[in-house]
Amino acid sequence: MSTIDLITLGSEPPGMTPWALGAVVPVERVSPAVLAHTVGARRLPRVVAERPKDGFPTVGHEQLEIAPELFADGWLADVLGWSTNGIRHLCEEEPNVVAGRLASVEVFGRLYGAGQTPAEVTDLLCRHVRIVDEAR
């Protein structure tokens, strides 16, 4: 099972057990919020990573069916050291909204982290994302 090192952000997320510097948690058990905070803590200035969320709700992720191939050899897989089993679990077992939101992060990472072109990322999305009527 693939793992990531969680980094203490100075406070515990609500409902989560305490985690310390260097604690190892299976990726399959980590919530998207913890993943976002973990990657943010590693890649962003502290003032940005620890700033309270000032966003808005998004809709539509529930109707996206994401194939595991979208993440295979992708930006998130590289950053998180994500295993094939972890990616498959996300896409086949977790609610669509979780994979959909992480697909948005994947798109951003491929464009701005990996330097792929919009055409390359659009082609990848067309091959590995479907719009469905009902959410899993």
N, CA, C and O atoms as CSV, one atom per row, in Angstrom:
chain,resi,resn,atom,element,x,y,z
A,1,MET,N,N,0.844,-1.179,0.000
A,1,MET,CA,C,0.000,0.000,0.000
A,1,MET,C,C,0.890,1.243,0.000
A,1,MET,O,O,1.834,1.329,0.786
A,2,SER,N,N,0.600,2.185,-0.860
A,2,SER,CA,C,1.383,3.405,-0.966
A,2,SER,C,C,1.169,4.281,0.269
A,2,SER,O,O,0.104,4.239,0.885
A,3,THR,N,N,2.159,5.056,0.621
A,3,THR,CA,C,2.054,5.933,1.786
A,3,THR,C,C,2.566,7.316,1.455
A,3,THR,O,O,3.310,7.515,0.495
A,4,ILE,N,N,2.151,8.266,2.272
A,4,ILE,CA,C,2.720,9.609,2.201
A,4,ILE,C,C,3.108,10.009,3.605
A,4,ILE,O,O,2.512,9.543,4.575
A,5,ASP,N,N,4.098,10.863,3.718
A,5,ASP,CA,C,4.488,11.401,5.019
A,5,ASP,C,C,3.629,12.626,5.273
A,5,ASP,O,O,3.635,13.575,4.488
A,6,LEU,N,N,2.898,12.599,6.365
A,6,LEU,CA,C,2.085,13.758,6.717
A,6,LEU,C,C,2.923,14.732,7.532
A,6,LEU,O,O,3.712,14.327,8.385
A,7,ILE,N,N,2.747,16.002,7.264
A,7,ILE,CA,C,3.499,17.041,7.951
A,7,ILE,C,C,2.548,17.830,8.832
A,7,ILE,O,O,1.490,18.259,8.373
A,8,THR,N,N,2.907,18.025,10.077
A,8,THR,CA,C,2.074,18.780,10.996
A,8,THR,C,C,1.881,20.198,10.491
A,8,THR,O,O,2.851,20.876,10.152
A,9,LEU,N,N,0.649,20.645,10.439
A,9,LEU,CA,C,0.344,21.989,9.971
A,9,LEU,C,C,0.095,22.940,11.131
A,9,LEU,O,O,-0.259,24.099,10.917
A,10,GLY,N,N,0.275,22.465,12.351
A,10,GLY,CA,C,0.093,23.329,13.506
A,10,GLY,C,C,-1.235,23.108,14.209
A,10,GLY,O,O,-1.418,23.579,15.332
A,11,SER,N,N,-2.164,22.405,13.581
A,11,SER,CA,C,-3.435,22.086,14.228
A,11,SER,C,C,-4.003,20.840,13.581
A,11,SER,O,O,-3.668,20.510,12.443
A,12,GLU,N,N,-4.857,20.157,14.307
A,12,GLU,CA,C,-5.468,18.938,13.795
A,12,GLU,C,C,-6.757,19.272,13.054
A,12,GLU,O,O,-7.557,20.077,13.531
A,13,PRO,N,N,-6.964,18.652,11.881
A,13,PRO,CA,C,-8.243,18.841,11.209
A,13,PRO,C,C,-9.361,18.259,12.068
A,13,PRO,O,O,-9.136,17.257,12.746
A,14,PRO,N,N,-10.555,18.845,12.067
A,14,PRO,CA,C,-11.667,18.311,12.857
A,14,PRO,C,C,-11.925,16.849,12.505
A,14,PRO,O,O,-11.935,16.472,11.334
A,15,GLY,N,N,-12.132,16.039,13.533
A,15,GLY,CA,C,-12.469,14.632,13.321
A,15,GLY,C,C,-11.286,13.746,12.973
A,15,GLY,O,O,-11.466,12.547,12.761
A,16,MET,N,N,-10.099,14.289,12.909
A,16,MET,CA,C,-8.925,13.492,12.564
A,16,MET,C,C,-8.145,13.179,13.844
A,16,MET,O,O,-8.160,13.957,14.799
A,17,THR,N,N,-7.474,12.047,13.848
A,17,THR,CA,C,-6.602,11.734,14.970
A,17,THR,C,C,-5.329,12.557,14.839
A,17,THR,O,O,-4.971,12.965,13.734
A,18,PRO,N,N,-4.642,12.808,15.943
A,18,PRO,CA,C,-3.417,13.612,15.861
A,18,PRO,C,C,-2.385,12.940,14.963
A,18,PRO,O,O,-2.262,11.715,14.951
A,19,TRP,N,N,-1.665,13.730,14.232
A,19,TRP,CA,C,-0.573,13.207,13.427
A,19,TRP,C,C,0.645,14.068,13.658
A,19,TRP,O,O,0.550,15.281,13.846
A,20,ALA,N,N,1.786,13.419,13.639
A,20,ALA,CA,C,3.028,14.114,13.958
A,20,ALA,C,C,3.954,14.108,12.751
A,20,ALA,O,O,3.735,13.377,11.785
A,21,LEU,N,N,4.970,14.917,12.820
A,21,LEU,CA,C,5.959,14.982,11.759
A,21,LEU,C,C,6.480,13.591,11.454
A,21,LEU,O,O,6.952,12.883,12.343
A,22,GLY,N,N,6.390,13.207,10.194
A,22,GLY,CA,C,6.909,11.916,9.785
A,22,GLY,C,C,5.951,10.761,9.958
A,22,GLY,O,O,6.300,9.636,9.599
A,23,ALA,N,N,4.754,10.980,10.494
A,23,ALA,CA,C,3.793,9.879,10.607
A,23,ALA,C,C,3.450,9.402,9.213
A,23,ALA,O,O,3.360,10.208,8.286
A,24,VAL,N,N,3.257,8.107,9.050
A,24,VAL,CA,C,2.957,7.541,7.743
A,24,VAL,C,C,1.542,6.985,7.773
A,24,VAL,O,O,1.194,6.194,8.650
A,25,VAL,N,N,0.725,7.406,6.803
A,25,VAL,CA,C,-0.673,7.008,6.727
A,25,VAL,C,C,-0.939,6.489,5.327
A,25,VAL,O,O,-0.486,7.100,4.359
A,26,PRO,N,N,-1.669,5.364,5.181
A,26,PRO,CA,C,-1.982,4.877,3.829
A,26,PRO,C,C,-2.754,5.940,3.043
A,26,PRO,O,O,-3.692,6.539,3.568
A,27,VAL,N,N,-2.361,6.174,1.787
A,27,VAL,CA,C,-3.028,7.170,0.950
A,27,VAL,C,C,-4.511,6.879,0.848
A,27,VAL,O,O,-5.327,7.801,0.825
A,28,GLU,N,N,-4.865,5.608,0.787
A,28,GLU,CA,C,-6.263,5.243,0.625
A,28,GLU,C,C,-7.139,5.700,1.789
A,28,GLU,O,O,-8.362,5.745,1.651
A,29,ARG,N,N,-6.548,6.038,2.925
A,29,ARG,CA,C,-7.305,6.448,4.104
A,29,ARG,C,C,-7.241,7.945,4.369
A,29,ARG,O,O,-7.792,8.419,5.362
A,30,VAL,N,N,-6.593,8.678,3.518
A,30,VAL,CA,C,-6.412,10.106,3.729
A,30,VAL,C,C,-7.484,10.866,2.956
A,30,VAL,O,O,-7.708,10.616,1.772
A,31,SER,N,N,-8.139,11.794,3.640
A,31,SER,CA,C,-9.195,12.573,2.990
A,31,SER,C,C,-8.591,13.567,2.007
A,31,SER,O,O,-7.427,13.944,2.141
A,32,PRO,N,N,-9.381,13.996,1.016
A,32,PRO,CA,C,-8.870,15.001,0.072
A,32,PRO,C,C,-8.394,16.275,0.767
A,32,PRO,O,O,-7.421,16.893,0.334
A,33,ALA,N,N,-9.081,16.671,1.847
A,33,ALA,CA,C,-8.672,17.881,2.563
A,33,ALA,C,C,-7.279,17.709,3.160
A,33,ALA,O,O,-6.455,18.622,3.094
A,34,VAL,N,N,-7.016,16.543,3.740
A,34,VAL,CA,C,-5.695,16.291,4.323
A,34,VAL,C,C,-4.640,16.235,3.221
A,34,VAL,O,O,-3.533,16.745,3.396
A,35,LEU,N,N,-4.978,15.616,2.079
A,35,LEU,CA,C,-4.043,15.589,0.960
A,35,LEU,C,C,-3.704,17.006,0.511
A,35,LEU,O,O,-2.538,17.337,0.296
A,36,ALA,N,N,-4.730,17.833,0.371
A,36,ALA,CA,C,-4.508,19.210,-0.078
A,36,ALA,C,C,-3.629,19.965,0.916
A,36,ALA,O,O,-2.705,20.670,0.512
A,37,HIS,N,N,-3.908,19.824,2.206
A,37,HIS,CA,C,-3.104,20.501,3.222
A,37,HIS,C,C,-1.677,19.971,3.244
A,37,HIS,O,O,-0.734,20.741,3.425
A,38,THR,N,N,-1.508,18.661,3.061
A,38,THR,CA,C,-0.183,18.058,3.090
A,38,THR,C,C,0.661,18.552,1.923
A,38,THR,O,O,1.803,18.973,2.104
A,39,VAL,N,N,0.089,18.498,0.724
A,39,VAL,CA,C,0.821,18.968,-0.454
A,39,VAL,C,C,1.076,20.468,-0.336
A,39,VAL,O,O,2.162,20.947,-0.662
A,40,GLY,N,N,0.073,21.206,0.132
A,40,GLY,CA,C,0.242,22.646,0.317
A,40,GLY,C,C,1.362,22.978,1.283
A,40,GLY,O,O,2.145,23.899,1.048
A,41,ALA,N,N,1.437,22.221,2.378
A,41,ALA,CA,C,2.483,22.470,3.374
A,41,ALA,C,C,3.873,22.208,2.799
A,41,ALA,O,O,4.850,22.840,3.203
A,42,ARG,N,N,3.953,21.281,1.862
A,42,ARG,CA,C,5.250,20.955,1.259
A,42,ARG,C,C,5.644,21.933,0.165
A,42,ARG,O,O,6.830,22.201,-0.028
A,43,ARG,N,N,4.667,22.469,-0.553
A,43,ARG,CA,C,4.968,23.217,-1.777
A,43,ARG,C,C,4.710,24.717,-1.700
A,43,ARG,O,O,5.209,25.462,-2.542
A,44,LEU,N,N,3.942,25.182,-0.710
A,44,LEU,CA,C,3.551,26.585,-0.647
A,44,LEU,C,C,4.185,27.276,0.556
A,44,LEU,O,O,4.531,26.618,1.537
A,45,PRO,N,N,4.338,28.599,0.487
A,45,PRO,CA,C,4.802,29.321,1.677
A,45,PRO,C,C,3.826,29.097,2.831
A,45,PRO,O,O,2.621,28.967,2.615
A,46,ARG,N,N,4.343,29.053,4.035
A,46,ARG,CA,C,3.528,28.764,5.224
A,46,ARG,C,C,2.323,29.697,5.343
A,46,ARG,O,O,1.230,29.251,5.691
A,47,VAL,N,N,2.514,30.986,5.058
A,47,VAL,CA,C,1.418,31.957,5.176
A,47,VAL,C,C,0.258,31.590,4.238
A,47,VAL,O,O,-0.900,31.868,4.548
A,48,VAL,N,N,0.565,30.977,3.113
A,48,VAL,CA,C,-0.477,30.556,2.168
A,48,VAL,C,C,-1.063,29.212,2.599
A,48,VAL,O,O,-2.283,29.054,2.638
A,49,ALA,N,N,-0.211,28.250,2.918
A,49,ALA,CA,C,-0.669,26.899,3.246
A,49,ALA,C,C,-1.564,26.857,4.484
A,49,ALA,O,O,-2.470,26.027,4.561
A,50,GLU,N,N,-1.324,27.735,5.446
A,50,GLU,CA,C,-2.092,27.702,6.692
A,50,GLU,C,C,-3.253,28.686,6.705
A,50,GLU,O,O,-3.971,28.773,7.701
A,51,ARG,N,N,-3.449,29.425,5.624
A,51,ARG,CA,C,-4.545,30.390,5.562
A,51,ARG,C,C,-5.874,29.639,5.539
A,51,ARG,O,O,-5.990,28.630,4.844
A,52,PRO,N,N,-6.890,30.113,6.290
A,52,PRO,CA,C,-8.197,29.456,6.274
A,52,PRO,C,C,-8.805,29.479,4.864
A,52,PRO,O,O,-8.575,30.410,4.093
A,53,LYS,N,N,-9.564,28.465,4.551
A,53,LYS,CA,C,-10.197,28.369,3.242
A,53,LYS,C,C,-11.122,29.564,3.022
A,53,LYS,O,O,-11.914,29.919,3.896
A,54,ASP,N,N,-11.016,30.162,1.878
A,54,ASP,CA,C,-11.880,31.271,1.502
A,54,ASP,C,C,-12.383,30.978,0.090
A,54,ASP,O,O,-12.134,31.734,-0.849
A,55,GLY,N,N,-13.085,29.878,-0.028
A,55,GLY,CA,C,-13.525,29.421,-1.340
A,55,GLY,C,C,-15.024,29.416,-1.461
A,55,GLY,O,O,-15.732,30.076,-0.701
A,56,PHE,N,N,-15.485,28.678,-2.406
A,56,PHE,CA,C,-16.904,28.573,-2.680
A,56,PHE,C,C,-17.200,27.130,-3.062
A,56,PHE,O,O,-16.316,26.416,-3.536
A,57,PRO,N,N,-18.447,26.696,-2.856
A,57,PRO,CA,C,-18.774,25.318,-3.224
A,57,PRO,C,C,-18.731,25.145,-4.745
A,57,PRO,O,O,-19.071,26.055,-5.501
A,58,THR,N,N,-18.315,23.985,-5.159
A,58,THR,CA,C,-18.307,23.673,-6.585
A,58,THR,C,C,-19.318,22.573,-6.853
A,58,THR,O,O,-19.574,21.728,-5.996
A,59,VAL,N,N,-19.873,22.589,-8.017
A,59,VAL,CA,C,-20.845,21.557,-8.396
A,59,VAL,C,C,-20.359,20.869,-9.653
A,59,VAL,O,O,-19.564,21.422,-10.413
A,60,GLY,N,N,-20.837,19.678,-9.861
A,60,GLY,CA,C,-20.504,18.954,-11.079
A,60,GLY,C,C,-19.529,17.819,-10.887
A,60,GLY,O,O,-19.510,16.885,-11.688
A,61,HIS,N,N,-18.713,17.872,-9.839
A,61,HIS,CA,C,-17.757,16.784,-9.630
A,61,HIS,C,C,-18.464,15.448,-9.406
A,61,HIS,O,O,-17.918,14.392,-9.726
A,62,GLU,N,N,-19.675,15.495,-8.856
A,62,GLU,CA,C,-20.417,14.262,-8.579
A,62,GLU,C,C,-20.789,13.531,-9.862
A,62,GLU,O,O,-20.968,12.313,-9.852
A,63,GLN,N,N,-20.905,14.255,-10.952
A,63,GLN,CA,C,-21.311,13.651,-12.216
A,63,GLN,C,C,-20.123,13.279,-13.105
A,63,GLN,O,O,-20.308,12.971,-14.282
A,64,LEU,N,N,-18.935,13.305,-12.568
A,64,LEU,CA,C,-17.758,12.919,-13.344
A,64,LEU,C,C,-17.316,11.524,-12.945
A,64,LEU,O,O,-17.164,11.224,-11.761
A,65,GLU,N,N,-17.114,10.690,-13.922
A,65,GLU,CA,C,-16.551,9.355,-13.698
A,65,GLU,C,C,-15.130,9.397,-14.236
A,65,GLU,O,O,-14.906,9.562,-15.436
A,66,ILE,N,N,-14.190,9.248,-13.338
A,66,ILE,CA,C,-12.772,9.399,-13.668
A,66,ILE,C,C,-12.132,8.022,-13.786
A,66,ILE,O,O,-12.220,7.213,-12.862
A,67,ALA,N,N,-11.490,7.752,-14.917
A,67,ALA,CA,C,-10.752,6.494,-15.098
A,67,ALA,C,C,-9.394,6.620,-14.408
A,67,ALA,O,O,-8.799,7.698,-14.405
A,68,PRO,N,N,-8.904,5.532,-13.825
A,68,PRO,CA,C,-7.605,5.581,-13.153
A,68,PRO,C,C,-6.471,6.074,-14.052
A,68,PRO,O,O,-5.495,6.643,-13.562
A,69,GLU,N,N,-6.592,5.863,-15.343
A,69,GLU,CA,C,-5.538,6.269,-16.272
A,69,GLU,C,C,-5.300,7.784,-16.277
A,69,GLU,O,O,-4.227,8.238,-16.673
A,70,LEU,N,N,-6.291,8.565,-15.839
A,70,LEU,CA,C,-6.090,10.010,-15.765
A,70,LEU,C,C,-4.938,10.349,-14.813
A,70,LEU,O,O,-4.161,11.271,-15.063
A,71,PHE,N,N,-4.843,9.593,-13.730
A,71,PHE,CA,C,-3.828,9.868,-12.708
A,71,PHE,C,C,-2.530,9.092,-12.915
A,71,PHE,O,O,-1.500,9.450,-12.345
A,72,ALA,N,N,-2.568,8.030,-13.727
A,72,ALA,CA,C,-1.388,7.187,-13.922
A,72,ALA,C,C,-0.238,8.016,-14.498
A,72,ALA,O,O,-0.421,8.721,-15.490
A,73,ASP,N,N,0.907,7.937,-13.901
A,73,ASP,CA,C,2.085,8.695,-14.320
A,73,ASP,C,C,1.808,10.192,-14.395
A,73,ASP,O,O,2.421,10.912,-15.183
A,74,GLY,N,N,0.878,10.646,-13.567
A,74,GLY,CA,C,0.497,12.051,-13.587
A,74,GLY,C,C,1.195,12.864,-12.518
A,74,GLY,O,O,2.076,12.379,-11.808
A,75,TRP,N,N,0.778,14.108,-12.423
A,75,TRP,CA,C,1.392,15.042,-11.487
A,75,TRP,C,C,1.136,14.624,-10.037
A,75,TRP,O,O,2.068,14.597,-9.234
A,76,LEU,N,N,-0.110,14.299,-9.693
A,76,LEU,CA,C,-0.410,13.890,-8.312
A,76,LEU,C,C,0.291,12.588,-7.951
A,76,LEU,O,O,0.815,12.451,-6.845
A,77,ALA,N,N,0.305,11.636,-8.870
A,77,ALA,CA,C,0.981,10.363,-8.602
A,77,ALA,C,C,2.449,10.609,-8.290
A,77,ALA,O,O,3.018,9.963,-7.410
A,78,ASP,N,N,3.058,11.534,-9.003
A,78,ASP,CA,C,4.462,11.859,-8.773
A,78,ASP,C,C,4.652,12.557,-7.434
A,78,ASP,O,O,5.539,12.192,-6.662
A,79,VAL,N,N,3.826,13.559,-7.154
A,79,VAL,CA,C,3.957,14.343,-5.919
A,79,VAL,C,C,3.687,13.481,-4.693
A,79,VAL,O,O,4.378,13.605,-3.682
A,80,LEU,N,N,2.679,12.602,-4.779
A,80,LEU,CA,C,2.278,11.805,-3.620
A,80,LEU,C,C,2.915,10.425,-3.561
A,80,LEU,O,O,2.792,9.733,-2.550
A,81,GLY,N,N,3.588,10.016,-4.621
A,81,GLY,CA,C,4.104,8.648,-4.665
A,81,GLY,C,C,2.980,7.643,-4.676
A,81,GLY,O,O,3.077,6.574,-4.073
A,82,TRP,N,N,1.913,7.993,-5.366
A,82,TRP,CA,C,0.668,7.232,-5.382
A,82,TRP,C,C,0.831,5.895,-6.073
A,82,TRP,O,O,1.400,5.835,-7.163
A,83,SER,N,N,0.347,4.823,-5.470
A,83,SER,CA,C,0.407,3.494,-6.074
A,83,SER,C,C,-0.737,3.303,-7.059
A,83,SER,O,O,-1.747,4.005,-7.008
A,84,THR,N,N,-0.558,2.344,-7.951
A,84,THR,CA,C,-1.622,1.991,-8.898
A,84,THR,C,C,-2.864,1.543,-8.137
A,84,THR,O,O,-3.981,1.888,-8.524
A,85,ASN,N,N,-2.685,0.776,-7.059
A,85,ASN,CA,C,-3.828,0.325,-6.255
A,85,ASN,C,C,-4.537,1.494,-5.589
A,85,ASN,O,O,-5.766,1.509,-5.512
A,86,GLY,N,N,-3.781,2.470,-5.108
A,86,GLY,CA,C,-4.380,3.651,-4.494
A,86,GLY,C,C,-5.195,4.451,-5.491
A,86,GLY,O,O,-6.292,4.913,-5.176
A,87,ILE,N,N,-4.661,4.617,-6.694
A,87,ILE,CA,C,-5.382,5.337,-7.746
A,87,ILE,C,C,-6.648,4.582,-8.128
A,87,ILE,O,O,-7.716,5.179,-8.265
A,88,ARG,N,N,-6.527,3.277,-8.298
A,88,ARG,CA,C,-7.692,2.453,-8.664
A,88,ARG,C,C,-8.764,2.528,-7.577
A,88,ARG,O,O,-9.953,2.635,-7.881
A,89,HIS,N,N,-8.345,2.474,-6.318
A,89,HIS,CA,C,-9.295,2.575,-5.204
A,89,HIS,C,C,-10.040,3.907,-5.262
A,89,HIS,O,O,-11.262,3.942,-5.124
A,90,LEU,N,N,-9.313,4.990,-5.464
A,90,LEU,CA,C,-9.935,6.310,-5.557
A,90,LEU,C,C,-11.000,6.338,-6.642
A,90,LEU,O,O,-12.118,6.792,-6.400
A,91,CYS,N,N,-10.669,5.861,-7.827
A,91,CYS,CA,C,-11.564,5.972,-8.976
A,91,CYS,C,C,-12.710,4.979,-8.966
A,91,CYS,O,O,-13.764,5.252,-9.539
A,92,GLU,N,N,-12.526,3.835,-8.328
A,92,GLU,CA,C,-13.545,2.787,-8.384
A,92,GLU,C,C,-14.340,2.614,-7.100
A,92,GLU,O,O,-15.443,2.068,-7.134
A,93,GLU,N,N,-13.805,3.068,-5.964
A,93,GLU,CA,C,-14.473,2.819,-4.692
A,93,GLU,C,C,-14.971,4.078,-3.984
A,93,GLU,O,O,-15.983,4.039,-3.285
A,94,GLU,N,N,-14.279,5.165,-4.159
A,94,GLU,CA,C,-14.646,6.408,-3.474
A,94,GLU,C,C,-15.770,7.116,-4.237
A,94,GLU,O,O,-15.968,6.858,-5.424
A,95,PRO,N,N,-16.507,8.008,-3.562
A,95,PRO,CA,C,-17.545,8.775,-4.263
A,95,PRO,C,C,-16.936,9.570,-5.422
A,95,PRO,O,O,-15.795,10.026,-5.348
A,96,ASN,N,N,-17.718,9.725,-6.489
A,96,ASN,CA,C,-17.247,10.454,-7.675
A,96,ASN,C,C,-16.692,11.826,-7.340
A,96,ASN,O,O,-15.729,12.282,-7.956
A,97,VAL,N,N,-17.308,12.488,-6.354
A,97,VAL,CA,C,-16.890,13.852,-6.024
A,97,VAL,C,C,-15.429,13.894,-5.572
A,97,VAL,O,O,-14.737,14.877,-5.839
A,98,VAL,N,N,-14.955,12.872,-4.909
A,98,VAL,CA,C,-13.571,12.844,-4.423
A,98,VAL,C,C,-12.609,12.768,-5.608
A,98,VAL,O,O,-11.665,13.552,-5.708
A,99,ALA,N,N,-12.862,11.811,-6.501
A,99,ALA,CA,C,-11.998,11.685,-7.683
A,99,ALA,C,C,-12.122,12.912,-8.578
A,99,ALA,O,O,-11.135,13.342,-9.175
A,100,GLY,N,N,-13.316,13.477,-8.677
A,100,GLY,CA,C,-13.519,14.667,-9.502
A,100,GLY,C,C,-12.729,15.859,-9.001
A,100,GLY,O,O,-12.116,16.582,-9.786
A,101,ARG,N,N,-12.742,16.060,-7.709
A,101,ARG,CA,C,-11.982,17.186,-7.141
A,101,ARG,C,C,-10.479,16.979,-7.302
A,101,ARG,O,O,-9.746,17.916,-7.617
A,102,LEU,N,N,-10.029,15.752,-7.086
A,102,LEU,CA,C,-8.606,15.486,-7.272
A,102,LEU,C,C,-8.220,15.560,-8.750
A,102,LEU,O,O,-7.077,15.884,-9.073
A,103,ALA,N,N,-9.161,15.262,-9.648
A,103,ALA,CA,C,-8.895,15.438,-11.084
A,103,ALA,C,C,-8.654,16.915,-11.398
A,103,ALA,O,O,-7.826,17.244,-12.247
A,104,SER,N,N,-9.375,17.802,-10.713
A,104,SER,CA,C,-9.146,19.239,-10.900
A,104,SER,C,C,-7.726,19.622,-10.474
A,104,SER,O,O,-7.066,20.425,-11.133
A,105,VAL,N,N,-7.271,19.039,-9.370
A,105,VAL,CA,C,-5.899,19.285,-8.911
A,105,VAL,C,C,-4.902,18.716,-9.927
A,105,VAL,O,O,-3.870,19.327,-10.208
A,106,GLU,N,N,-5.225,17.543,-10.469
A,106,GLU,CA,C,-4.365,16.917,-11.481
A,106,GLU,C,C,-4.221,17.823,-12.703
A,106,GLU,O,O,-3.119,18.002,-13.223
A,107,VAL,N,N,-5.326,18.387,-13.155
A,107,VAL,CA,C,-5.291,19.287,-14.316
A,107,VAL,C,C,-4.391,20.480,-14.017
A,107,VAL,O,O,-3.524,20.823,-14.821
A,108,PHE,N,N,-4.592,21.109,-12.870
A,108,PHE,CA,C,-3.770,22.263,-12.478
A,108,PHE,C,C,-2.298,21.866,-12.420
A,108,PHE,O,O,-1.436,22.587,-12.923
A,109,GLY,N,N,-2.013,20.722,-11.809
A,109,GLY,CA,C,-0.626,20.263,-11.685
A,109,GLY,C,C,0.021,19.964,-13.019
A,109,GLY,O,O,1.193,20.278,-13.231
A,110,ARG,N,N,-0.738,19.359,-13.920
A,110,ARG,CA,C,-0.180,19.062,-15.244
A,110,ARG,C,C,0.113,20.345,-16.019
A,110,ARG,O,O,1.127,20.443,-16.711
A,111,LEU,N,N,-0.782,21.326,-15.897
A,111,LEU,CA,C,-0.601,22.591,-16.625
A,111,LEU,C,C,0.528,23.429,-16.028
A,111,LEU,O,O,1.410,23.889,-16.754
A,112,TYR,N,N,0.507,23.630,-14.714
A,112,TYR,CA,C,1.415,24.579,-14.075
A,112,TYR,C,C,2.604,23.927,-13.378
A,112,TYR,O,O,3.615,24.589,-13.141
A,113,GLY,N,N,2.501,22.648,-13.049
A,113,GLY,CA,C,3.619,21.966,-12.404
A,113,GLY,C,C,4.452,21.178,-13.401
A,113,GLY,O,O,5.681,21.187,-13.337
A,114,ALA,N,N,3.780,20.496,-14.324
A,114,ALA,CA,C,4.479,19.650,-15.286
A,114,ALA,C,C,4.688,20.345,-16.626
A,114,ALA,O,O,5.420,19.844,-17.479
A,115,GLY,N,N,4.047,21.501,-16.817
A,115,GLY,CA,C,4.251,22.262,-18.046
A,115,GLY,C,C,3.606,21.678,-19.293
A,115,GLY,O,O,4.029,21.967,-20.412
A,116,GLN,N,N,2.565,20.842,-19.095
A,116,GLN,CA,C,1.871,20.315,-20.269
A,116,GLN,C,C,1.016,21.409,-20.899
A,116,GLN,O,O,0.644,22.380,-20.239
A,117,THR,N,N,0.715,21.243,-22.158
A,117,THR,CA,C,-0.092,22.239,-22.860
A,117,THR,C,C,-1.572,22.001,-22.598
A,117,THR,O,O,-1.962,20.887,-22.250
A,118,PRO,N,N,-2.400,23.026,-22.757
A,118,PRO,CA,C,-3.846,22.829,-22.633
A,118,PRO,C,C,-4.365,21.751,-23.587
A,118,PRO,O,O,-5.270,20.998,-23.226
A,119,ALA,N,N,-3.814,21.666,-24.784
A,119,ALA,CA,C,-4.248,20.644,-25.741
A,119,ALA,C,C,-3.939,19.232,-25.223
A,119,ALA,O,O,-4.762,18.326,-25.353
A,120,GLU,N,N,-2.751,19.052,-24.635
A,120,GLU,CA,C,-2.388,17.737,-24.089
A,120,GLU,C,C,-3.322,17.338,-22.948
A,120,GLU,O,O,-3.775,16.195,-22.882
A,121,VAL,N,N,-3.606,18.279,-22.055
A,121,VAL,CA,C,-4.464,17.986,-20.905
A,121,VAL,C,C,-5.906,17.761,-21.364
A,121,VAL,O,O,-6.589,16.881,-20.840
A,122,THR,N,N,-6.369,18.537,-22.324
A,122,THR,CA,C,-7.724,18.348,-22.863
A,122,THR,C,C,-7.866,16.974,-23.484
A,122,THR,O,O,-8.883,16.309,-23.289
A,123,ASP,N,N,-6.871,16.542,-24.223
A,123,ASP,CA,C,-6.900,15.207,-24.829
A,123,ASP,C,C,-6.983,14.129,-23.753
A,123,ASP,O,O,-7.748,13.173,-23.885
A,124,LEU,N,N,-6.205,14.281,-22.699
A,124,LEU,CA,C,-6.219,13.326,-21.586
A,124,LEU,C,C,-7.605,13.268,-20.940
A,124,LEU,O,O,-8.116,12.184,-20.658
A,125,LEU,N,N,-8.208,14.430,-20.707
A,125,LEU,CA,C,-9.549,14.487,-20.110
A,125,LEU,C,C,-10.589,13.836,-21.014
A,125,LEU,O,O,-11.454,13.102,-20.536
A,126,CYS,N,N,-10.510,14.096,-22.299
A,126,CYS,CA,C,-11.470,13.499,-23.239
A,126,CYS,C,C,-11.387,11.975,-23.239
A,126,CYS,O,O,-12.396,11.296,-23.425
A,127,ARG,N,N,-10.194,11.442,-23.031
A,127,ARG,CA,C,-10.016,9.988,-23.027
A,127,ARG,C,C,-10.394,9.322,-21.705
A,127,ARG,O,O,-10.757,8.145,-21.696
A,128,HIS,N,N,-10.314,10.061,-20.570
A,128,HIS,CA,C,-10.427,9.400,-19.273
A,128,HIS,C,C,-11.498,9.943,-18.330
A,128,HIS,O,O,-11.568,9.522,-17.175
A,129,VAL,N,N,-12.323,10.857,-18.796
A,129,VAL,CA,C,-13.390,11.407,-17.953
A,129,VAL,C,C,-14.701,11.305,-18.716
A,129,VAL,O,O,-14.790,11.672,-19.888
A,130,ARG,N,N,-15.732,10.790,-18.012
A,130,ARG,CA,C,-17.073,10.703,-18.584
A,130,ARG,C,C,-18.044,11.444,-17.678
A,130,ARG,O,O,-17.880,11.467,-16.459
A,131,ILE,N,N,-19.059,12.049,-18.288
A,131,ILE,CA,C,-20.141,12.658,-17.522
A,131,ILE,C,C,-21.234,11.595,-17.363
A,131,ILE,O,O,-21.668,10.988,-18.342
A,132,VAL,N,N,-21.669,11.381,-16.124
A,132,VAL,CA,C,-22.675,10.357,-15.834
A,132,VAL,C,C,-23.903,11.005,-15.200
A,132,VAL,O,O,-23.822,12.096,-14.636
A,133,ASP,N,N,-25.038,10.319,-15.299
A,133,ASP,CA,C,-26.284,10.843,-14.735
A,133,ASP,C,C,-26.332,10.766,-13.217
A,133,ASP,O,O,-26.805,11.692,-12.559
A,134,GLU,N,N,-25.845,9.667,-12.665
A,134,GLU,CA,C,-25.938,9.456,-11.227
A,134,GLU,C,C,-24.559,9.331,-10.600
A,134,GLU,O,O,-23.661,8.691,-11.147
A,135,ALA,N,N,-24.416,9.945,-9.463
A,135,ALA,CA,C,-23.137,9.883,-8.751
A,135,ALA,C,C,-23.008,8.570,-7.990
A,135,ALA,O,O,-23.999,8.000,-7.534
A,136,ARG,N,N,-21.783,8.107,-7.862
A,136,ARG,CA,C,-21.506,6.924,-7.045
A,136,ARG,C,C,-21.342,7.385,-5.636
A,136,ARG,O,O,-21.099,6.572,-4.745
